[in-house]
């Protein structure tokens, strides 16, 4: 009897352990998009906000962040967006993250054909497959974006995030197709590319247009790599500083530049992306305690934020539920009634 009990116990425990092992934490899904523009399949990694499939609230639409070098950045970036979008401390709205995995990185992210010689062997020409960024941005705009909009609930606001060559690409898109995205993030961008051609393009853009387009944001991070500044890539720092001077002198772009002491070219993106998202969505966070005495302030602040962003944003149903819970638990009855009516207006119940 004891032996049977032991066997049963071991079997039950094993099944429980096996069952628990099947519980997985999923941060996203992989999709494949065939690109006629690039004549190849492109693998896309997609992270949905935590509330995306919440059946207790009305289906919502979300801004989209297009993340270059997806295979390197997707995992931490998805968690980062979830963390700083938590109610009631949200610095940003919940966002859909679309990580784009590379096939030919240099080809896709560089704007011109370069014939740069290797600094250690002048007989070797580097970046021979460069100069295809115009095709790549066409893929994003004409094929990837429609695919995302068709298959997911997207809002009109979009952000392009890149690092190194990806940062170069982001700034080039801002100058050549500023209407494609609302905001741009360039972490330690390779503005040294092709004899600083992006510096020339920036100067030419401003000479022609006088100012940057309205309601656009650009965040640039810069690494502090002492070893880097001693080698052949030291011109990166000089080019970023030149770009900074031009943009800040013009003063018409919602722009921020951050130098990260102690961060190298390979590590700067993590902190850069955190600061970039807070900068882009500055004004999104509201103070729930202020609404007890002035409930109208919530809509006023969202109106002000929407005007700044050039896109309409409204309080999420999840946030309104948090506000209602706060008002009820603290017996702010008038404010509670106000937010019940606001929630019913913004998210009417369907039969």
PANU-399789 format. One line per 5 residues: number of its first residue (from 1); their letters; for each residue x, y, z of N, C-alpha, C. Coordinates in steps of 0.1 Angstrom, whole numbers, plus 5000, padded with zeros to 4 digits. Each point is the difference from the previous one (the first is absolute). Layout:
NUM) A) X/Y/Z/X/Y/Z/X/Y/Z | ... .
This chain:
1) XXXXX) 5008/4988/5000/4992/5012/5000/5009/5012/5000 | 5010/5000/5009/5009/5011/5000/5007/5003/4987 | 5004/4988/4993/5007/5001/4988/4991/5007/4989 | 4987/4995/5000/4991/5006/4991/4998/5015/5002 | 4999/5003/5013/4999/5015/5004/5012/5008/4995 .
6) XXXXX) 5012/4994/5001/5012/5007/4996/5000/5002/4985 | 4995/4989/4993/5000/5001/4985/4990/5010/4996 | 4988/5000/5006/4990/5010/4997/5005/5014/5003 | 5007/5002/5011/5005/5013/5004/5010/5005/4990 | 5009/4991/4996/5010/5003/4990/4994/5004/4987 .
11) XXXXX) 4990/4992/4996/4993/5002/4987/4993/5014/5000 | 4993/5002/5011/4992/5013/5001/5010/5012/5000 | 5011/4999/5008/5009/5011/5000/5007/5002/4987 | 5003/4989/4993/5006/5001/4987/4990/5007/4990 | 4987/4996/5000/4991/5007/4992/4998/5014/5003 .
16) XXXXX) 5000/5004/5013/4999/5014/5004/5012/5007/4995 | 5012/4995/5001/5012/5006/4996/5000/5002/4985 | 4996/4990/4993/4999/5000/4985/4990/5011/4996 | 4988/5000/5007/4990/5010/4997/5005/5014/5002 | 5007/5002/5011/5005/5014/5003/5011/5004/4990 .
21) XXXXX) 5007/4990/4995/5011/5003/4990/4994/5005/4987 | 4987/4997/4997/4994/5004/4988/4995/5015/5000 | 5000/5006/5012/4996/5014/5001/5011/5008/4995 | 4998/5008/4989/5010/5008/4994/4997/5015/5001 | 5010/5008/5001/4998/5014/4999/5004/5004/4986 .
26) XXXXX) 4990/5006/4993/5002/5003/4986/5002/5015/4999 | 5010/5004/4993/5002/5015/4998/4996/5004/4986 | 4998/4991/4991/4996/5004/4986/4998/4988/4991 | 4998/5003/4987/4998/4990/4990/5008/5004/4988 | 5004/4990/4992/5007/5002/4988/4991/4998/4988 .
31) XXXXX) 5001/5010/4991/4992/4999/4987/5010/5002/4989 | 4996/4995/4988/5008/5002/4988/4992/5008/4990 | 5007/5010/4995/4994/5009/4990/5008/4999/4987 | 4994/4996/4989/5008/5000/4987/5000/5014/4995 | 5012/5004/4996/5001/5014/4995/5003/4999/4985 .
36) XXXXX) 4991/5006/4992/5002/5001/4986/5011/5010/4997 | 5001/5011/5009/5010/5010/4998/5014/4994/5001 | 5002/4992/5010/5013/4994/5003/5002/4986/4994 | 4989/4994/4995/5001/4987/4994/5005/4989/5010 | 4994/5001/5012/5004/4990/5010/4990/5000/5011 .
41) XXXXX) 5000/4989/5008/4992/4999/5012/5007/5008/5011 | 4992/5007/5008/5005/5007/5011/4993/4996/5013 | 5009/4996/5010/4994/4995/5013/4998/5012/5009 | 4988/5000/5005/4996/5011/5009/4996/4995/5014 | 5005/5006/5010/4996/4996/5014/4991/5011/5006 .
46) XXXXX) 4989/4995/5005/4989/5009/5004/4997/4998/5015 | 5000/5011/5008/4996/5000/5014/4988/5008/5002 | 4990/4994/5006/4987/5007/5002/4999/5005/5014 | 4994/5011/5003/4998/5005/5014/4993/4990/5008 | 5001/5001/5013/4994/4990/5009/4985/5001/5000 .
51) XXXXX) 4995/5011/4997/4985/5001/5000/4994/4997/4986 | 5008/4996/4990/4995/4999/4987/4989/4989/4999 | 5002/4989/5006/4990/4989/5000/4992/4999/5013 | 4999/5011/5007/4992/5000/5013/4985/5001/4996 | 4993/4990/5003/4985/5000/4996/4992/5008/5009 .
56) XXXXX) 5005/5004/5011/4992/5008/5010/4999/5015/4996 | 5007/5004/4990/5000/5014/4996/4997/5000/4985 | 4996/5012/4995/4997/5001/4986/5013/4999/4992 | 5000/4995/4988/5012/4999/4991/5005/5014/4997 | 5013/5002/5002/5006/5013/4998/5010/5000/4989 .
61) XXXXX) 5004/5012/4995/5010/5001/4990/5013/5006/5006 | 5011/4996/4995/5013/5003/5006/5010/5006/4991 | 5008/5010/5004/5012/5004/4992/5009/4989/4997 | 5008/5001/4989/5009/4990/4996/5014/5005/5000 | 5009/4992/5006/5014/5003/4999/5007/4990/4991 .
66) XXXXX) 5007/5005/4990/5007/4991/4990/5015/5000/5004 | 5004/4988/5004/5013/4999/5007/5010/4993/4990 | 5010/5007/4996/5011/4994/4991/5009/4991/5008 | 5007/4991/4993/5009/4990/5006/4992/4992/5011 | 4988/4995/4996/4991/4994/5009/5006/4988/5007 .
71) XXXXX) 5009/4993/4994/5006/4988/5007/5009/5004/5011 | 5004/5012/5001/5009/5005/5011/4992/5007/5010 | 4989/5006/4997/4994/5010/5009/4986/4996/5004 | 4994/4990/4994/4985/4998/5002/4997/4996/5015 | 5008/4990/5005/4996/4995/5013/5000/5011/5011 .
76) XXXXX) 5011/5007/5001/5001/5010/5011/4990/5012/4997 | 4998/5003/4987/4992/5012/4997/4985/4997/5003 | 4996/4988/4997/4986/4996/5003/4997/5002/5015 | 5009/4995/5008/4999/5001/5015/5000/5014/5004 | 5009/5008/4994/5002/5014/5003/4987/5008/4998 .
81) XXXXX) 4993/4998/4989/4988/5007/4997/4989/4996/5009 | 4999/4987/5004/4990/4996/5009/5002/5007/5014 | 5013/5000/5004/5003/5006/5013/4996/5014/5002 | 5004/5009/4990/4997/5014/5001/4986/5004/4995 | 4992/4990/4996/4986/5003/4997/4990/4995/5011 .
86) XXXXX) 5006/4996/5011/4991/4995/5011/4992/5011/5006 | 4987/4998/5002/4992/5009/5007/5001/4998/5015 | 4999/5010/5008/4998/5014/4997/5012/5008/4998 | 5012/4994/4998/5012/5007/4999/5006/5001/4985 | 4991/4998/4991/5004/4999/4986/5006/5013/4995 .
91) XXXXX) 5012/4999/4994/5007/5011/4993/4997/5000/4985 | 4995/4988/4995/4996/4999/4986/4987/4992/4999 | 4993/5001/4989/4989/4991/4998/5005/4986/4997 | 4991/4991/5002/5004/4986/4995/5002/5000/4985 | 5010/4993/4995/5003/5000/4986/5002/4986/4995 .
96) XXXXX) 4997/4999/4987/5004/4987/4993/5014/5002/4995 | 5009/4990/5003/5014/5001/4995/5002/4990/4989 | 5005/5005/4989/5003/4992/4988/5015/5000/4998 | 5006/4989/5003/5014/4998/4998/5003/4994/4986 | 5009/5007/4993/5003/4996/4986/5013/4993/5000 .
101) XXXXX) 5000/4987/4997/5013/4992/5000/5008/5003/4987 | 5013/5000/5001/5008/5003/4989/5002/4988/4991 | 5002/5003/4987/5006/4990/4990/5013/5006/4995 | 5000/5011/4994/5012/5007/4995/5000/5013/5007 | 5006/5001/5012/4999/5012/5008/5006/5013/4993 .
106) XXXXX) 5012/4998/4996/5007/5012/4994/4993/5005/4987 | 4995/4990/4992/4993/5004/4988/4987/5008/5004 | 4993/4996/5010/4987/5006/5003/5001/5013/5007 | 5010/5002/5009/5000/5011/5009/5009/5012/4995 | 5007/4998/4990/5009/5011/4995/4994/5007/4988 .
111) XXXXX) 5002/5014/4999/4993/5007/4990/5008/5001/4987 | 5013/4998/5000/5008/5001/4988/5010/4989/4998 | 5005/4998/4989/5010/4990/4997/5014/5005/5005 | 5006/4993/5008/5013/5005/5006/5011/4991/4995 | 5012/5006/4998/5012/4993/4996/5011/5001/5010 .
116) XXXXX) 4996/5000/5013/5009/5002/5011/5010/4989/5001 | 5013/5003/5001/5010/4990/5001/5002/4996/5015 | 5004/4987/5002/5002/4995/5013/5012/5008/5006 | 4999/5004/5013/5011/5007/5007/5012/4991/5003 | 4998/4987/4999/5011/4991/5003/5005/4993/4988 .
121) XXXXX) 4993/5001/4988/5005/4994/4988/4994/5008/4988 | 5008/5009/4995/4995/5010/4989/4996/4992/4988 | 5003/4988/4998/4997/4992/4988/4985/4995/5001 | 4994/5002/5012/4987/4995/5002/4990/5011/5000 | 4990/4999/4992/4989/5010/5000/4988/4996/5008 .
126) XXXXX) 4996/5008/5009/4989/4997/5010/4987/5004/4994 | 4989/4994/5005/4986/5004/4997/4997/5000/4985 | 5004/4989/4994/4998/4999/4985/4985/4999/4997 | 4992/4995/5010/4986/4998/4997/4991/5011/5005 | 5006/5012/5002/4993/5011/5006/4991/5008/4991 .
131) XXXXX) 4992/5009/5005/4993/5009/4992/4985/4997/4997 | 4994/4991/5007/4986/4995/4997/4989/5006/5009 | 5003/5010/5007/4990/5004/5010/4987/5005/4994 | 5001/5006/4988/4987/5005/4994/4991/4988/4997 | 5005/4989/4996/4992/4988/4998/4994/4995/5013 .
136) XXXXX) 5008/5000/5010/4996/4995/5013/4989/5008/5006 | 5001/5014/5000/4990/5008/5005/4987/4999/4992 | 5001/4997/4987/4989/4998/4992/4993/4987/5004 | 5007/4990/5004/4995/4987/5005/4992/5003/5013 | 5006/5008/5009/4993/5003/5013/4987/5008/4997 .
141) XXXXX) 5001/5010/4992/4989/5009/4998/4988/4993/4992 | 5004/4993/4989/4990/4996/4991/4996/4985/5002 | 5008/4992/5007/4996/4986/5002/4999/4997/5015 | 5009/5003/5008/5000/4996/5014/4989/5008/5008 | 4999/5013/4999/4990/5008/5007/4986/4995/4996 .
146) XXXXX) 4996/4998/4988/4987/4995/4996/4997/4987/5006 | 5011/4991/5001/4998/4987/5005/4997/5001/5015 | 5007/5008/5007/4997/5002/5015/4986/5006/5002 | 4997/5010/4992/4987/5007/5002/4988/4990/4997 | 5002/4991/4990/4990/4991/4997/4998/4989/5010 .
151) XXXXX) 5011/4996/5007/4999/4988/5009/4999/5004/5015 | 5003/5013/5003/5000/5004/5014/4992/5014/5001 | 4996/5002/5012/4993/5013/5003/5010/5011/5002 | 5002/5008/4990/5010/5010/5001/4994/5014/5000 | 5007/5009/5008/4997/5014/4999/5009/5007/4990 .
156) XXXXX) 4997/5012/4996/5008/5007/4990/5014/5003/5003 | 5003/5001/5013/5013/5004/5005/5011/4989/4999 | 5011/5003/4994/5011/4990/4998/5014/5006/5003 | 5009/4992/5005/5013/5003/5003/5010/4991/4994 | 5011/5006/4995/5011/4992/4994/5012/5000/5009 .
161) XXXXX) 5005/4988/5003/5011/5000/5010/5012/4992/4993 | 5012/5006/5001/5012/4994/4994/5012/5003/5008 | 5010/4991/4998/5013/5002/5007/5011/4998/4989 | 5011/5008/5001/5011/5000/4992/4996/5002/4985 | 5001/4990/4991/4995/5002/4987/4985/5002/5000 .
166) XXXXX) 4993/4994/5010/4986/5002/5002/4997/5015/5003 | 5009/5006/5008/4998/5014/5004/5002/5009/4987 | 5010/4996/4992/5003/5007/4988/4987/4999/4991 | 4995/4988/4999/4988/4998/4992/4988/5009/5005 | 4998/5000/5013/4989/5008/5006/5001/5015/4996 .
171) XXXXX) 5012/5005/5002/5002/5014/4997/4998/5003/4985 | 5005/4991/4992/4998/5001/4985/4985/5000/4996 | 4992/4991/5007/4986/5000/4997/4993/5013/5004 | 5004/5005/5012/4995/5013/5004/5002/5011/4990 | 5012/5000/4994/5003/5010/4990/4994/4998/4986 .
176) XXXXX) 4998/4988/4996/4995/4997/4987/4985/4997/5000 | 4995/4994/5010/4986/4996/5001/4995/5003/5014 | 5000/5013/5004/4996/5003/5014/4986/4996/5004 | 4991/4999/4990/4986/4997/5002/4998/4985/5004 | 5010/4991/4998/4998/4986/5002/4998/4997/5015 .
181) XXXXX) 5007/5007/5008/4999/4997/5015/4998/5013/5007 | 4994/4999/5012/4998/5012/5009/5012/5003/5008 | 5008/4990/5004/5012/5002/5008/5011/4990/4996 | 5012/5005/5002/5012/4993/4996/5010/4999/5012 | 5006/4988/5001/5010/4998/5010/5013/4994/4993 .
186) XXXXX) 5011/5007/5003/5013/4997/4994/5010/4998/5011 | 5003/4988/5004/5010/4997/5010/5014/4998/4994 | 5009/5009/5005/5014/5001/4995/5000/4998/4984 | 4993/5008/4993/4999/4998/4986/5014/5002/4992 | 5001/4992/4990/5013/5000/4992/5000/5011/4990 .
191) XXXXX) 5000/5013/5005/4999/5011/4991/5013/5003/4993 | 5011/4992/5003/5012/5001/4993/4999/4995/4986 | 4989/4992/4997/4999/4993/4988/5002/5008/4988 | 5008/4995/4990/5002/5006/4987/5004/5015/5001 | 5011/5002/5007/5005/5014/5002/4989/5010/5006 .
196) XXXXX) 4993/4994/5010/4990/5008/5007/4989/5005/4991 | 4995/4992/4991/4990/5004/4990/4987/5005/5007 | 4997/4994/5012/4988/5004/5007/5001/5014/5005 | 5012/5005/5003/5002/5013/5005/4996/5010/4988 | 5005/4996/4988/4997/5008/4988/4985/5000/4997 .
201) XXXXX) 4994/4989/5002/4986/4999/4997/4992/5008/5010 | 5004/5000/5012/4993/5008/5010/5001/5015/4997 | 5012/5004/4996/5002/5014/4996/4992/5004/4988 | 5000/4991/4990/4992/5002/4988/4985/5001/5003 | 4995/4991/5008/4986/4999/5004/4996/5014/5006 .
206) XXXXX) 5008/5005/5009/4996/5012/5007/5001/5012/4991 | 5010/5000/4991/5001/5011/4990/4988/5000/4991 | 4995/4989/4996/4988/4999/4992/4987/5003/5007 | 4999/4994/5012/4987/5000/5007/4999/5010/5011 | 5012/5006/5004/5001/5010/5011/4998/4994/5014 .
211) XXXXX) 4992/4990/5001/4998/4994/5013/4995/4985/4999 | 5001/4993/5011/4995/4986/5000/4985/5000/5000 | 4994/4989/4996/4985/4999/5000/4994/5001/5014 | 4988/5004/5002/4994/5002/5013/4996/4986/5005 | 4999/5000/5014/4995/4988/5007/5009/4988/4998 .
216) XXXXX) 5013/5002/4997/5009/4989/4999/5010/5001/5011 | 5004/4988/5005/5010/4999/5011/5012/4992/4996 | 5012/5004/5004/5012/4992/4998/5008/4999/5013 | 5003/4988/5004/5009/4998/5011/5013/4993/4995 | 5011/5006/5005/5013/4995/4996/5008/4997/5013 .
221) XXXXX) 5005/4987/5001/5009/4997/5011/5014/4999/4995 | 5010/5003/5009/5014/4999/4996/5007/4992/5010 | 5008/4991/4996/5008/4991/5009/5013/5007/5004 | 5005/4995/5011/5013/5005/5006/5010/4988/4999 | 5006/4998/4988/5009/4989/4998/5014/5005/4998 .
226) XXXXX) 5008/5000/5011/5013/5006/4999/5009/4992/4990 | 4998/4987/5001/5008/4991/4990/4996/5003/4986 | 4987/5002/4998/4995/5003/4987/5006/5013/4994 | 5002/5010/5009/5005/5013/4995/5015/5000/4997 | 5007/4988/5002/5014/4999/4997/5002/4993/4987 .
231) XXXXX) 4989/4994/4994/5002/4992/4988/4993/5006/4988 | 4999/4992/4989/4996/5006/4988/4985/5005/5000 | 4993/4996/5010/4986/5004/5001/4997/5013/5008 | 5011/5007/5004/4999/5011/5008/4992/5012/4993 | 4999/4999/4987/4993/5011/4993/4985/4999/5003 .
236) XXXXX) 4995/4989/5006/4986/5000/5003/4996/5011/5010 | 5008/5002/5011/4998/5010/5010/4999/5014/4993 | 5010/5003/4992/5001/5013/4994/4987/5003/4991 | 4996/4989/4993/4988/5002/4991/4987/5002/5008 | 4999/4993/5011/4988/5002/5009/5000/5014/5005 .
241) XXXXX) 5012/5005/5005/5000/5013/5005/4997/5011/4990 | 5004/4998/4987/4997/5009/4989/4985/5000/4998 | 4994/4989/5000/4986/4999/4998/4992/5007/5011 | 5004/4997/5012/4994/5007/5012/5001/5015/4998 | 5011/5005/4996/5001/5015/4999/4991/5005/4989 .
246) XXXXX) 4998/4993/4989/4991/5005/4990/4986/5000/5004 | 4996/4989/5006/4986/4999/5004/4996/5010/5012 | 5009/5001/5009/4997/5009/5012/5000/5014/4995 | 5008/5004/4990/5001/5013/4995/4987/5004/4993 | 4994/4990/4993/4987/5002/4993/4989/5002/5010 .
251) XXXXX) 4999/4991/5010/4990/5002/5011/4986/4997/4997 | 4997/4994/4988/4985/4998/4997/4996/4986/5002 | 5009/4991/5003/4997/4986/5002/4999/4997/5015 | 4991/4991/5004/4999/4996/5013/5011/4989/5002 | 5011/5005/5005/5013/4992/4999/5007/5000/5014 .
256) XXXXX) 5005/4988/5002/5008/4998/5013/5012/4992/4997 | 5012/5004/5005/5012/4992/4999/5005/4997/5013 | 5004/4988/5003/5005/4995/5013/5014/4993/4998 | 5010/5005/5007/5013/4993/5001/5000/4991/5012 | 5002/4987/4998/5000/4991/5011/5014/4996/5004 .
261) XXXXX) 5004/5006/5011/5014/4997/5005/5001/4985/5005 | 5011/4994/4995/5002/4986/5004/4993/4990/4991 | 4992/5004/4991/4993/4991/4991/5008/4999/4987 | 5002/4988/4995/5007/4998/4987/4990/5000/4988 | 5005/4999/4989/4992/4999/4988/4990/4988/5000 .
266) XXXXX) 5005/4990/5006/4992/4988/5000/4990/4999/5012 | 5001/5009/5010/4991/4999/5011/4991/5013/5001 | 5002/5010/4992/4993/5013/5002/4985/4999/4997 | 4996/4990/4992/4986/5000/4995/4990/4997/5012 | 5004/4992/5010/4991/4997/5010/4995/5013/5008 .
271) XXXXX) 5010/5007/5005/4997/5013/5006/4994/5010/4991 | 5005/5000/4988/4996/5010/4990/4985/4998/4997 | 4996/4987/4998/4986/4998/4997/4990/5003/5011 | 5005/4998/5012/4992/5003/5012/4997/5015/5000 | 5011/5008/4999/4999/5015/5000/4993/5005/4988 .
276) XXXXX) 5002/4993/4988/4993/5005/4988/4985/4999/5001 | 4995/4989/5006/4985/4998/5001/4994/5010/5009 | 5007/5002/5011/4995/5010/5010/5000/5014/4994 | 5010/5003/4992/5001/5013/4993/4989/5002/4989 | 4998/4990/4992/4990/5000/4989/4986/5002/5006 .
281) XXXXX) 4997/4993/5011/4987/5000/5005/4999/5009/5013 | 5009/5010/5001/5000/5009/5011/4986/5007/5001 | 4994/5000/5012/4987/5006/5001/4989/4990/5001 | 5004/4987/4998/4989/4990/5000/4997/4996/5015 | 5010/5000/5008/4997/4996/5014/4991/5011/5007 .
286) XXXXX) 4990/4996/5008/4992/5009/5007/5000/4995/5015 | 4996/5010/5009/5000/4997/5014/4986/4997/5005 | 4998/4988/5003/4986/4995/5003/4994/5008/5012 | 5009/5004/5009/4995/5007/5013/4994/5013/4997 | 5005/5007/4989/4995/5013/4996/4985/4999/4996 .
291) XXXXX) 4996/4989/4995/4987/4999/4994/4989/4999/5011 | 5003/4998/5012/4990/5000/5011/4993/5013/5001 | 5008/5011/4999/4994/5013/5001/4997/5007/4987 | 5006/4995/4989/4999/5006/4987/4999/4989/4990 | 4989/4992/4999/4999/4989/4991/5001/5004/4985 .
296) XXXXX) 4996/5012/4997/5001/5005/4986/5015/5001/4995 | 5009/5000/5009/5014/5002/4997/5005/4988/4991 | 4995/4988/5002/5004/4989/4992/4998/5002/4985 | 4988/5005/4996/4997/5002/4986/5008/5012/4995 | 5002/5010/5008/5008/5012/4996/5015/4996/4997 .
301) XXXXX) 5005/4991/5008/5014/4996/4998/5001/4991/4988 | 4991/4992/4998/5000/4991/4988/4998/5008/4987 | 4992/5011/5001/4998/5009/4988/5014/5007/4997 | 5006/5005/5011/5013/5007/4998/5011/4990/4994 | 5000/4988/5005/5009/4990/4996/4997/4996/4985 .
306) XXXXX) 4988/4999/4996/4996/4996/4987/5004/5011/4990 | 4998/5013/5004/5004/5011/4992/5015/5000/4997 | 5008/4997/5011/5014/4999/4998/5005/4989/4991 | 4993/4988/5001/5004/4989/4992/4995/5000/4986 | 4990/5008/4997/4994/5000/4987/4991/4988/4997 .
311) XXXXX) 4995/4993/5011/4992/4988/4999/4991/5000/5012 | 4988/4996/4999/4991/4999/5011/5003/4989/5009 | 5001/5003/5013/5002/4989/5010/4989/5002/5011 | 4995/4989/5005/4990/5001/5010/5004/4991/5012 | 4995/5002/5012/5003/4991/5011/4996/4986/4997 .
316) XXXXX) 5008/4990/5003/4996/4986/4998/4990/4996/5009 | 4992/4990/4997/4990/4995/5009/5006/4994/5012 | 5012/4994/4999/5007/4995/5011/5003/5011/5010 | 5005/5011/4995/5003/5011/5009/4988/5006/5007 | 4989/5001/4992/4988/5006/5006/4995/4990/5011 .
321) XXXXX) 5002/4987/4998/4996/4991/5011/5008/5002/5013 | 5013/5003/4998/5009/5003/5011/4995/5013/5007 | 4997/5010/4992/4996/5013/5006/4987/4998/5008 | 4990/4992/4994/4988/4998/5007/5001/4992/5013 | 5009/4991/5000/5003/4992/5012/5006/5010/5011 .
326) XXXXX) 5009/5009/4996/5006/5009/5009/4989/5010/5006 | 4991/5005/4991/4990/5009/5005/4990/4993/5009 | 4997/4987/4997/4990/4993/5009/5006/4997/5013 | 5013/4995/5000/5006/4996/5013/5003/5012/5009 | 5001/5012/4994/5002/5012/5008/4988/5008/5002 .
331) XXXXX) 4988/4995/4995/4987/5006/5002/4999/5014/4994 | 5006/5002/4988/4999/5012/4992/4988/4998/4991 | 4988/5001/5005/4988/4996/4992/4997/5009/4988 | 5002/5013/5001/4998/5008/4988/5009/4997/4989 | 5013/4998/5003/5010/4997/4990/4997/4986/4995 .
336) XXXXX) 4996/4991/5008/4997/4986/4996/4989/5001/4989 | 4989/5007/5003/4989/5002/4991/5005/5006/4986 | 5009/5010/5001/5005/5006/4988/5007/4989/4991 | 5009/4992/5007/5007/4990/4992/4992/4989/4995 | 4989/4996/5007/4991/4990/4995/4994/5005/4987 .
341) XXXXX) 4996/5013/5000/4994/5006/4988/5010/5001/4989 | 5012/5003/5003/5011/5001/4990/5003/4987/4994 | 5000/4990/5008/5003/4986/4995/4989/4995/4991 | 4987/5003/5004/4989/4996/4992/5000/5008/4986 | 5005/5012/5001/5000/5008/4987/5011/4995/4991 .
346) XXXXX) 5012/4997/5006/5012/4996/4991/4999/4985/4997 | 4994/4992/5008/4999/4986/4998/4986/4995/5003 | 4991/5003/4991/4986/4997/5002/4998/4984/5000 | 4992/4996/5008/4997/4986/5001/4992/4995/4988 | 5004/4989/4995/4993/4994/4989/4992/4988/5004 .
351) X) 4988/4998/4994/4991/4989/5004/5004/4988/4992 .
